[in-house]
């Protein structure tokens, strides 16, 4: 059973199902789901609430309409040309992006269409991404004289340095297949098969113990930002703690007994 907790005209729609899968759907289709202040606030409110939801197993970020997300709302930005306003806006966006990483569950972007600038950043910031063959990706602010500095943080941690930098300095689009090849997305499917591809990935995750996934996600991002020696020390401690969890002990015993684990 799936429940919806947002009115259909809300900027952000939320659905929850009995498996522990929550979907947040950007719902500004006429504005290409641009991240205005109100939508950023709505996203942050939901992410803060989900952090404390023990039943959460997977979060999906989706979008309504033809575009996934066109980035920041440029009309709103242009109407307030003040440094302190821009500083607050980009700090607000950065906090929301980091909240996706802080969640103790995998976050999957369901990309059905164009994702540009901060929209491409949103895809990169999610732990995983499944894209339609109709999706396209760009960090195109440079075409307007605005280098996509904040999107570069997530982008450069997904693609190779040269591939990320080329996107940033040219503003050129990647097709879904190119995004798959460069590591920005995990899977590509025809539009009619997008949800099936998404659910295949979700089901693979749901079959795993949540404690292991939570510990693993935290460690994954911590070790990326540190040196190798510190990363190995952190990883060793994480694995030792994980091994003490009942689900890991059961999983190892099931392997020894040549049976399926009873999680």
Backbone as a ProteinNet text record, in pm:
[ID]
protein_1_A
[PRIMARY]
XXXXXXXXXXXXXXXXXXXXXXXXXXXXXXXXXXXXXXXXXXXXXXXXXXXXXXXXXXXXXXXXXXXXXXXXXXXXXXXXXXXXXXXXXXXXXXXXXXXXXXXXXXXXXXXXXXXXXXXXXXXXXXXXXXXXXXXXXXXXXXXXXXXXXXXXXXXXXXXXXXXXXXXXXXXXXXXXXXXXXXXXXXXXXXXXXXXXXXXXXXXXXXXXXXXXXXXXXXXXXXXXXXXXXXXXXXXXXXXXXXXXXXXXXXXXXXXXXXXXXXX
[TERTIARY]
83.6	0	87	52.9	126.7	39.9	97.5	23.5	88.5	4.6	51.9	21.9	123	104.5	112.9	96.4	104	-12.5	-68.9	-170.9	-109.1	-189.4	-136.3	-83.2	-121.4	-72.8	47.4	103.2	217.6	343.3	442.3	568.9	646.1	621.7	691.8	590.9	584.3	492.7	568.5	503.9	566.6	475	531	458.7	545.1	479.8	546.8	479.4	558.2	494.7	533.2	470.4	485.3	624.7	703.3	837.8	939.5	898.7	991.9	1054.6	992.8	1042.4	961.5	1031.1	968.4	1012.8	917.8	948.1	912.2	1009	984.8	988.7	878.2	866	862.1	961	960.5	839.1	762.3	633.1	612.7	709.8	695.8	715.4	633.3	658.8	662.7	580.4	577.9	704.5	774	901	1018.7	996.6	1099.8	1159.4	1074.2	1113.3	1235.9	1245.6	1355.8	1350	1468.3	1478.4	1468.3	1345.5	1329.2	1340.7	1336.5	1354.3	1248.3	1125.4	1016.6	1036.3	1081.6	1103.2	1223.4	1328.9	1442.9	1400.4	1316.3	1267.4	1182.7	1098.1	1013.1	1097.9	1200.4	1290.6	1362.1	1412.6	1484.6	1394	1270.6	1174.5	1151.2	1132	1108.3	1232.1	1349.8	1472.6	1500.3	1473.2	1490.8	1396.3	1274.4	1176.9	1215.6	1262.8	1299	1420.9	1508.5	1626.8	1588.6	1475.6	1431	1322.3	1305.4	1201.8	1264.5	1246.1	1315.7	1273.9	1155.1	1107.8	1163.6	1231.2	1281.9	1391.8	1380.1	1481.6	1546.3	1470.2	1520.7	1446.6	1519.2	1455.9	1476.7	1369.1	1374.5	1344.3	1428.2	1402.5	1356.4	1233.5	1174	1124.9	1063.1	1013.1	894.4	805.7	689.6	718.5	648	665.6	779.4	820.5	921.2	1063.4	1088.4	1223.7	1238.3	1358.4	1386.8	1407.1	1503.9	1526.2	1620.3	1578.7	1657.2	1752	1772.7	1863.9	1792.6	1866.7	1807	1709.8	1616.5	1518.3	1585	1625.8	1702.8	1621.4	1492.4	1408.8	1406.4	1391.9	1391.7	1528.3	1635	1769.6	1795.6	1753	1781.7	1704.3	1593	1509.8	1569.8	1672.4	1729.8	1882.6	1935.8	2080.7	2154.6	2172.5	2242.5	2331.4	2453.7	2549.5	2500.3	2444.6	2400.2	2286.3	2200.7	2092.6	2149.4	2243	2301.8	2378.8	2446.2	2518.4	2421.8	2310.2	2209.6	2148.2	2118.4	2054.5	2143.5	2270.9	2358.9	2395	2397.2	2417.7	2297.2	2177.5	2055.4	2056.8	2096.1	2101.1	2207	2322.5	2428.1	2387.3	2315.6	2268.1	2171.4	2083.3	1989.1	2063.1	2162.3	2238.9	2312.1	2372.3	2442.9	2347.9	2224.1	2125.4	2097	2104.6	2086.9	2197.2	2318.4	2430.7	2423.4	2367.1	2359.9	2253.1	2154.7	2051.3	2114.8	2069.3	2130.5	2083.8	2018.3	1967.6	2012.9	2016.8	2048.3	1943.2	1991.6	1904.4	1923.2	1812.4	1817.7	1747.1	1813.9	1750.1	1680.9	1554.5	1479.5	1471.8	1553.2	1570.4	1498	1384.8	1303.2	1327.7	1399.6	1420.1	1545.7	1547	1663.1	1700.1	1830.9	1882.7	2000.4	1983.5	2087.8	2126.5	2251	2303.5	2279.1	2208	2182.8	2095.6	2025.5	1951.4	2044.7	2151.3	2254.4	2328.9	2350.8	2410.8	2327	2195.7	2106.2	2120.5	2131.1	2152.8	2285.5	2390.6	2523	2527.7	2451	2453.1	2381.2	2283.5	2216.9	2316.8	2296.8	2389.5	2386.3	2270.5	2249.2	2156.2	2157.8	2068	2028.1	1898.8	1843.9	1783.3	1821	1780	1707.1	1613.6	1547.5	1641.7	1622.8	1700.2	1670.7	1562.1	1527.9	1591.1	1660.5	1724.2	1849.4	1885	2009	2063	2193.7	2261.2	2359.5	2361.2	2457.8	2473.9	2592.6	2614.8	2644	2537.2	2543.2	2546.1	2569.5	2575.1	2679.7	2789.4	2897.4	2848.4	2744.5	2687.7	2624.2	2592.4	2533.1	2633.8	2758.9	2861.2	2872.4	2806.7	2806.6	2861.7	2985.7	3046.5	2969.3	2935.5	2855.2	2944	2979.6	3074	3017.4	2897.1	2841.3	2809.5	2754.8	2740.1	2872.4	2982.2	3111	3154.8	3107.6	3146.9	3098.5	2969.8	2915.6	2962.1	2968	3004	3145.4	3238.3	3377.7	3400.2	3302.2	3310.5	3237.8	3184.1	3118.5	3193.4	3237.3	3306.3	3457	3533.4	3676.2	3695.8	3811.2	3835.1	3822.2	3881.3	3878.3	3737.9	3663	3526.1	3438.2	3453	3375.1	3412.5	3542.1	3585.6	3540.1	3542	3493.6	3347.1	3264.8	3124.2	3110.8	3192.8	3181.9	3225.2	3325.7	3376.6	3312.7	3246	3178	3028	2970	2824.4	2754.9	2830.6	2771.8	2688.1	2589	2501	2561.6	2530.4	2554.4	2421.9	2420.5	2303.1	2299.9	2191	2181	2289.4	2312.7	2415.2	2554.4	2581.3	2709.7	2724.1	2613.9	2616.9	2644	2589.6	2615.9	2762.1	2814.9	2953.6	3051	3016.2	3105.4	3084.1	2982.1	2962.3	2866	2791.5	2695.8	2567.9	2529.8	2412.2	2450.8	2367.6	2394.9	2329.9	2208.7	2132.3	2053.8	2035.4	1955.9	1849.9	1728.1	1617.4	1530.6	1460.9	1360.6	1254.5	1190.4	1092.6	988.1	937.3	834.3	888.8	1020.7	1082.3	1153.5	1143.3	1218.5	1179.5	1051.4	1008.7	1045.7	1041.7	1082.3	1230.8	1312.5	1456	1481.1	1405.2	1417.1	1381.4	1271.4	1226.5	1321.8	1384.9	1485.2	1598.2	1642.9	1749.8	1700.7	1580.8	1522.8	1512.9	1464.1	1446.8	1580.2	1683.2	1815.7	1863.6	1833.3	1872.4	1789.3	1659.5	1570.3	1603.9	1672.1	1708.4	1827.7	1888	2005.9	1971.5	2047.1	2018.5	2039.7	1946.4	1958.2	2076.8	2115.7	2229.4	2357	2378.2	2497.1	2497.6	2382.9	2374.5	2402	2347.8	2368.7	2515.4	2576.1	2717.9	2802.9	2768.3	2844.5	2836.5	2718.2	2703.8	2784.6	2776.7	2852.3	3001.9	3050.7	3192.6	3233.9	3150.4	3182.1	3218.8	3137.9	3163.8	3274.3	3285.8	3395.3	3530.6	3546.6	3679.5	3720.3	3623.6	3655.4	3727	3690.5	3743	3869.4	3930.2	4048.3	4160.5	4279.7	4391.7	4373.8	4454.2	4435.9	4457.7	4561.4	4587.2	4469.2	4422	4307	4182.2	4168.3	4052.6	4051.5	4168.2	4174.1	4144.7	4193.9	4167.6	4018.5	3958.2	3814.4	3735.2	3774.7	3704.1	3715.2	3833.2	3851.7	3762.4	3754	3668.1	3520.6	3483.3	3344.5	3308.4	3397.8	3369.5	3363	3448.8	3444.6	3311.3	3266.2	3136.8	3022.3	3030.5	2928.2	2921	3035.8	3040.2	2971.5	2964.1	2897.8	2745.9	2696.6	2551.9	2491	2372.4	2307.8	2285.3	2254.2	2227.9	2354.8	2469.7	2595.1	2632.4	2616	2645.6	2557.5	2429.4	2337.4	2375.7	2415	2452.8	2573.8	2673.6	2793.2	2759.2	2675.7	2637.8	2558.6	2471.9	2394.1	2486.1	2591.4	2688.2	2757.8	2794.6	2860.7	2765.8	2638.8	2538.9	2483.1	2523.7	2476.9	2324.7	2273.2	2129.9	2111.3	1987.4	1958.3	1954	2004.6	1999.1	1857.1	1833.7	1701.5	1705	1689.4	1691.5	1551.7
-119.5	0	124.4	221.3	345.9	459.4	543.9	658.3	786.8	885.5	1016.4	1117.7	1197.1	1291.7	1436.2	1462.8	1599.5	1624.4	1746.2	1779.4	1778.7	1746.3	1729.5	1860.2	1975.4	2103.7	2154.6	2071.6	2112.8	2118	2198.7	2207.8	2076.9	1999.8	1873.2	1768.7	1657.9	1550.2	1440.5	1380.7	1270.8	1149.2	1033.9	908.1	811	728.4	627.4	493.6	386.9	256.2	167.3	50.6	-37.6	-99.9	-89.1	-145.6	-53	70.9	168.8	254.5	257.2	338.8	468.3	579.4	711.2	776.8	838.5	911.9	1057.9	1145.1	1289.3	1334.1	1393.2	1431.3	1582.6	1636.6	1779.2	1808	1911.5	1930.7	2075.6	2124.3	2254	2230.2	2148.3	2108.3	2224.5	2326.4	2439.7	2524.2	2513.4	2584.4	2488.4	2374.2	2271.3	2228.2	2234.8	2192.4	2267.2	2394.9	2477.2	2488.1	2491.9	2492.5	2635.2	2685	2814.7	2800.3	2909.7	2904.5	2817.4	2826.9	2751.1	2601.3	2560.4	2417.7	2367.1	2447.3	2408.5	2391.3	2481.7	2472	2347.2	2316.9	2198.3	2071.4	2067.9	1952.5	1936.9	2047	2040.1	1992.5	2040.9	1999.7	1849.3	1797.2	1653.5	1572	1617	1542.6	1541.3	1652.2	1656.7	1558.2	1550.2	1457.9	1312.9	1285.9	1148.9	1098.4	1188.7	1148.6	1072.6	1108.5	1047.3	942.1	894.7	795.4	656.8	577.8	448.5	348.3	362.8	266.3	293.4	406.3	442	346.2	292	201.7	258.2	329.8	387.8	518.7	619.7	744	760.7	791.6	818.3	966.5	1033.5	1171	1167	1210.1	1204.9	1344.7	1355.4	1484.2	1463.6	1562.2	1557.9	1639.5	1608	1681.9	1629	1707.7	1664	1675.2	1773	1795.4	1738.2	1691.8	1650.7	1774.9	1856.8	1981	2069.9	2195.2	2290.4	2372.7	2332.4	2406.3	2513.5	2616	2724.9	2805	2871.5	2954.9	3088.5	3104.7	3222.6	3351.6	3344.1	3463.9	3511.2	3419.5	3455.2	3511.8	3449.6	3496.1	3635.8	3659.2	3788.4	3902.1	3870.4	3973.8	4024.3	3956	3994.1	4002.5	4098	4106	4162.8	4078.2	4119.1	4004.2	4035	3931.9	3849.2	3912.3	3836.1	3741.9	3782.1	3693.5	3571.9	3593.1	3481.8	3388.2	3444.2	3362	3272.3	3329.3	3250.6	3143.4	3179.4	3085.7	2964.3	2988.6	2876.7	2796.4	2862.4	2787.8	2698.5	2750.7	2671.5	2549.4	2569	2458.3	2357.1	2404.4	2315	2230.4	2291.1	2215.6	2105.9	2137.4	2036.7	1921.7	1955.3	1851.5	1761.5	1820.8	1742.2	1656.3	1701.2	1621.3	1490.2	1489.1	1364.9	1265.8	1316.6	1230.3	1184.7	1268.3	1235.4	1131.8	1115.7	1015.5	876.7	793	661.3	554.7	595.9	501.3	545.3	453.1	491.1	586.7	687.3	784	766.7	745.7	718.8	830.7	886.9	983.4	908.4	940.1	886.3	998.7	991.3	1103.7	1074.5	1140	1113.4	1212.8	1323.5	1426.5	1507	1628.8	1715	1748.5	1744.3	1783.2	1877.2	2003.6	2101.5	2178.1	2227.1	2310	2242.5	2307.7	2246.1	2122.2	2105.2	1982	1866.4	1892.4	1792.9	1764.6	1870.4	1854.6	1762.4	1777.2	1693.6	1546.7	1519.4	1380.8	1328.4	1409.8	1368.4	1348.9	1428.1	1420.4	1296	1246.1	1122.5	1006.9	907.3	793.8	712.9	705	625	701.6	665	731.1	635.3	638	561.3	663.2	655.6	758.3	699.8	777.8	746	776.9	707.6	738.6	880.3	940.4	1077	1181.1	1137.7	1230.9	1290.2	1410.2	1473.9	1554.5	1580	1636.3	1743.8	1855.2	1961.3	2049.5	2108.1	2215.8	2339.6	2403.3	2501	2645.7	2669.8	2807.3	2890.1	2826	2899.6	2967.6	2913.9	2976.2	3110.9	3133.4	3259.8	3346.7	3302.2	3377.1	3339.1	3230.8	3188.6	3046.1	3033	2900.9	2821.9	2698	2615.7	2563.6	2652.1	2618.8	2515.8	2538.3	2441.6	2307.2	2302.8	2172.6	2101.5	2177	2113.3	2025.5	2054.6	1975.4	1831.8	1815.2	1680	1617.5	1697.8	1643.9	1587.4	1659.4	1615.1	1494.4	1458.8	1338.7	1220.4	1241.1	1134.3	1098.6	1198.5	1179.2	1190.6	1150.9	1179.4	1330.5	1377.5	1521.4	1588.4	1529.5	1592.4	1591.1	1483.4	1477.3	1580.9	1593.9	1692.5	1833.9	1859.8	1994.6	2032.4	1936.3	1965.6	2006.2	1934.5	1972.9	2113.9	2145.3	2273.8	2391.2	2372.2	2485.4	2497.2	2392.2	2399.3	2418.3	2367.8	2371	2270.4	2181.7	2085.6	1980.5	1929.8	1826.3	1687.6	1600.5	1457.6	1388.4	1291.3	1205.1	1109.8	1037.3	939.2	832.6	786.3	683.7	737.2	862.4	922.7	939.8	977.3	990.9	856.8	749.9	615	579.3	607.4	574.9	651.3	775.7	859.1	843.9	766.8	738.2	828.6	912.1	1001.3	927.9	826.7	746.3	598.9	518	374.5	290.3	329.9	249.5	341.5	296.7	370.7	276.9	328.5	246.6	329.1	261.9	329.4	390.3	499.9	566.2	472	380.7	288	189.2	171	73.6	138.9	271.8	343.1	297.7	287.8	247.8	103.9	17.9	-120.9	-127.6	-48.5	-45.3	9.5	111.7	169	66	-4.2	-101.1	-219.9	-257.5	-364.1	-324.1	-200.8	-151.4	-139.4	-85.7	-73.3	-209.8	-308.3	-441.5	-504.3	-478.9	-528.8	-469	-343.3	-275.6	-325.2	-340.8	-382.9	-523.3	-601.9	-738.2	-740.7	-623.6	-616.6	-561.2	-597.6	-548.7	-397.2	-324.5	-178.4	-129.2	-202.3	-158.2	-156.5	-262.2	-268.6	-155.8	-126.3	-19.2	117.1	139.3	267.5	287.7	185.6	194.4	212.3	136.6	140.4	274.9	333.8	464	570.2	571.3	670	655.5	532.8	507.5	542.4	509	532.9	678.5	770.2	911.5	966.3	914.4	959.9	927.8	805.1	763.1	832.1	871.3	940.4	1072.8	1135	1268.3	1266.2	1151.9	1144.5	1069.8	1065.8	992.5	842.7	764.3	619.9	554.4	596.7	535	555.6	678.5	708.1	636.2	624.8	555.9	409.2	342.7	202.5	185.1	275.4	266.3	282.3	379.3	402.3	282.6	230.1	116.2	-8.1	-30	-146.6	-138.1	-19.3	-1.4	-19.3	33.4	20.1	-126.9	-202	-343.9	-422.6	-388	-456.5	-432.5	-308.2	-275.9	-342.2	-341.9	-406.2	-555.7	-617.7	-761.2	-798.1	-704.4	-730.5	-719.5	-667.6	-656.4	-794	-815.7	-946.7	-990.1	-895.2	-932.6	-983.2	-923.5	-970.1	-1108.1	-1127.4	-1258	-1367	-1333.1	-1428.6	-1453.7	-1348	-1364.2	-1454.5	-1436.1	-1519.6	-1664.6	-1682.5	-1816.9	-1886.2	-1810.3	-1867.5	-1912	-1833.3	-1872.1	-2002.2	-2011.8	-2133.3	-2252.5	-2228.1	-2335.3	-2362.4	-2282.8	-2295.6	-2283.5	-2175.5	-2145.6	-1995.2	-1953.7	-1812	-1750.9	-1628	-1564.7	-1532.6	-1540.6	-1511.4	-1372	-1270.7	-1132.4	-1083.9
0	0	0	-82.8	-89.5	-39.5	43	96	48.3	20	-23.6	84.7	122.6	232.9	188.6	56.9	6.4	-87.8	-88	-187.3	-326.1	-427.1	-562.7	-621	-563.5	-614.4	-535.6	-446.2	-366.6	-453	-410.2	-481.4	-476	-370.4	-349.8	-304.8	-375.5	-341.5	-268.5	-170.2	-97.5	-95.1	-128.1	-114.5	-35	46.3	127.3	103.4	91.4	80.4	197.9	203.6	319.5	326.7	220.5	221	287.4	312.9	365.9	257.2	139.4	28.6	22.2	34.7	23.8	-106	-175.7	-298	-279.3	-303.3	-305.7	-450.6	-497.7	-638.1	-652.5	-720.7	-751.7	-839	-801.2	-867.3	-911.9	-990.2	-1057.6	-1207.9	-1269.4	-1408.3	-1506.2	-1484.9	-1577.5	-1567.1	-1454.9	-1435	-1446.3	-1509.1	-1526.3	-1391.8	-1288.7	-1152.7	-1100.7	-1137	-1088.5	-936.5	-876.4	-730.2	-677.7	-663.9	-600.5	-448.9	-377.5	-232.3	-165.8	-212.5	-150.8	-168.8	-286.8	-311.5	-231.3	-221.9	-139	7.1	53.9	191.7	210.8	113.9	123	124.7	41	39.1	173.3	226.6	353.4	465.7	467.8	571.1	565.6	445.7	430.9	467.7	425	454.8	605.4	672.8	817.8	886.2	836.2	893.7	867.2	746.8	710.5	786.7	827	903.6	1029.6	1088.1	1213.1	1192.6	1068.5	1039.2	1038.3	1144.1	1153.6	1047	989.5	889.4	750.6	730.8	598.2	555	433.3	377.4	252	171.1	46.4	21.8	-26.1	-69.2	-219.1	-290	-433.2	-455.8	-533.5	-574.9	-720	-744.4	-877.4	-915.5	-1031.6	-1078.2	-1170.4	-1172.1	-1261	-1386.8	-1494	-1617.8	-1702.6	-1801.2	-1898	-1844.4	-1757.8	-1707.1	-1566.6	-1535.9	-1397.8	-1312.2	-1346.6	-1272.4	-1352.6	-1371.2	-1449.4	-1363.6	-1238.2	-1152.3	-1072.9	-1033.8	-957.1	-1042.8	-974.7	-1043	-1076.9	-1203.1	-1242.7	-1234.1	-1258.8	-1246.8	-1102	-1010.1	-868.4	-828.3	-876	-844.2	-899.6	-1022.4	-1087.1	-1021.6	-958.7	-895.7	-765	-712.9	-583.5	-594.2	-669.4	-690.4	-569.6	-468	-346.7	-300.7	-262.9	-225.6	-108	-4.3	113	78	-16.8	-60	-132.8	-224.8	-298	-204.2	-106.3	-9.4	68.5	111.8	185.7	96.4	-28.8	-121	-147.1	-179.3	-211.1	-86.9	29.6	153.7	182.7	155.8	173.6	82.7	-42.2	-137.3	-94.6	-50.7	-6.9	112	205.8	322.6	279.6	184	135.8	67.8	-14	-83.2	16.8	118.6	218.1	301.1	315.2	389	317.6	184.6	110.2	146	158.8	193.8	338.3	425.9	568.2	600.3	512.4	537.5	548	641.1	660.3	562.7	454.6	354.2	216.2	119.8	-18.1	-75.6	-147.9	-215.1	-365.5	-436.3	-579.9	-656.1	-755.5	-844.6	-957.8	-979.2	-1093.5	-1196.6	-1298.2	-1391.2	-1521.9	-1540.4	-1658.6	-1770.1	-1741	-1841.8	-1814.2	-1862.9	-1854.1	-1708.8	-1678.5	-1547.6	-1571	-1540.2	-1568.6	-1443.8	-1442	-1333.1	-1197.6	-1106.1	-975.9	-987.1	-1099.6	-1122.3	-1151.6	-1227	-1250.2	-1119.9	-1041.7	-908.9	-821.6	-827.3	-748.4	-786.6	-915.1	-960.4	-906.6	-919.7	-873.7	-722.9	-649.6	-504.2	-452.3	-526.7	-487.1	-493.6	-409.8	-405.7	-534.4	-596.4	-716.4	-809.7	-937.5	-1031.6	-1142.5	-1175.5	-1287.2	-1383.6	-1509.5	-1605.3	-1724.1	-1776.2	-1902	-2017.5	-2128.2	-2248.5	-2297.7	-2251.3	-2289.3	-2197.5	-2092.9	-2000	-2063.2	-2017.7	-2059.7	-1941.8	-1945.6	-1829.1	-1871.8	-1797.4	-1825.6	-1703	-1690.8	-1593.3	-1677.6	-1720.1	-1829.3	-1783.7	-1655.4	-1608.4	-1679	-1719.7	-1786.3	-1914.2	-1975.2	-2094.7	-2064.1	-1935.6	-1892.1	-1818.5	-1818.2	-1746	-1600.5	-1559.9	-1420.1	-1410.8	-1368	-1352.5	-1247	-1277.4	-1185.3	-1071.8	-980.9	-874.6	-778	-727.7	-632.5	-698.9	-820.4	-886.3	-908.6	-921.6	-945.9	-830	-709.2	-592.3	-606.6	-636.8	-653.5	-784.1	-890	-1021.6	-1021.2	-958.9	-958.6	-869.9	-789.6	-706.6	-769.3	-890.3	-964.6	-1092.3	-1165.7	-1292.5	-1270.9	-1369.9	-1365.7	-1369.2	-1325.4	-1318.2	-1454.8	-1555.5	-1687.3	-1746.9	-1724.2	-1776.1	-1707.4	-1575.4	-1500.8	-1544	-1557.2	-1592.3	-1732.4	-1823.2	-1958	-1956	-1879.5	-1868.1	-1812.4	-1712.8	-1643.4	-1730.8	-1814	-1892.7	-2030.5	-2076.3	-2206.2	-2192.7	-2084.1	-2070.6	-2159.5	-2223.3	-2316.5	-2244.2	-2316.1	-2262.3	-2281.5	-2185.5	-2199.2	-2222.5	-2310.4	-2323.2	-2204.7	-2190.3	-2082	-2095.9	-2217	-2238	-2206.5	-2242.8	-2208.7	-2058.2	-1991.3	-1846.1	-1778.8	-1836	-1784.6	-1803.7	-1919.7	-1950.6	-1861.1	-1824.7	-1745	-1594.6	-1554.5	-1413.8	-1340.6	-1412	-1346.3	-1308	-1385.2	-1353.5	-1353	-1289.3	-1276.3	-1384.1	-1423.7	-1519.5	-1610.9	-1734.6	-1832.5	-1887.8	-1902.5	-1952.1	-2045.7	-2133.7	-2215.5	-2124.1	-2165.9	-2078.8	-2020	-2100.7	-2052	-1949.6	-1948	-1858.2	-1740	-1727.7	-1623.9	-1484.4	-1456.9	-1322.7	-1291.2	-1391.8	-1368.8	-1334.4	-1405.1	-1375.4	-1235.8	-1199	-1064.8	-959.3	-979.5	-879	-867.9	-977.1	-969.7	-875.4	-887.1	-800.1	-656.1	-638.1	-502.9	-436.4	-508.5	-450.6	-411.9	-489.1	-454.4	-322.2	-302.2	-177.9	-60.4	-80.7	28	77.8	-3.8	36.4	132	155.7	240.7	377.6	482.3	617.8	628.2	685.9	693.1	774.9	878.5	959.7	876.3	799.1	714.3	612.1	554	455.3	518.6	638.7	706	741.6	800.2	834.4	708.2	605.4	481.9	412.1	407.9	341.6	414.5	546.9	623.7	598.7	602.8	580.7	438.2	341.7	200.7	176.5	229.2	206.2	296.2	417.2	504	444.3	397.3	351	220.7	139.3	15	42.7	154.6	183.9	268.9	287.9	372.7	302.4	365	307.6	320.5	248.7	244.5	381.1	454.9	584.4	679.3	687.3	773.4	723.6	591.4	534.3	574.6	568.3	608	756.8	839.6	983.3	1012.6	946.1	963.5	912.2	796.2	736.7	823.9	882.1	968.6	1091.5	1150.6	1267.9	1231.1	1114.7	1068.9	1047.2	984.1	959.4	1089.7	1185.5	1314.8	1384.5	1382.7	1444.9	1369.8	1236.3	1154.3	1183.5	1203	1228.4	1358.9	1453.2	1580.5	1571.3	1459.4	1442.2	1417.9	1471.8	1462.6	1317.8	1230.4	1091.1	1022.2	1055.2	996.1	1049.1	1178.6	1237.1	1176.6	1156.8	1095	949.6	877	737.5	720.5	806.6	800.3	836.2	940.4	980.4	870.4	802.7	692.4	578.7	552.7	449.9	488.8	615.6	664.7	653.6	687.7	685.9	546.8	448	309.3	299.8	361.2	358.1	341.2	315.8	308.4	447.1	464.1	596.6	637.7	766.9	823.3	885.3	800	846	879.9
[MASK]
+++++++++++++++++++++++++++++++++++++++++++++++++++++++++++++++++++++++++++++++++++++++++++++++++++++++++++++++++++++++++++++++++++++++++++++++++++++++++++++++++++++++++++++++++++++++++++++++++++++++++++++++++++++++++++++++++++++++++++++++++++++++++++++++++++++++

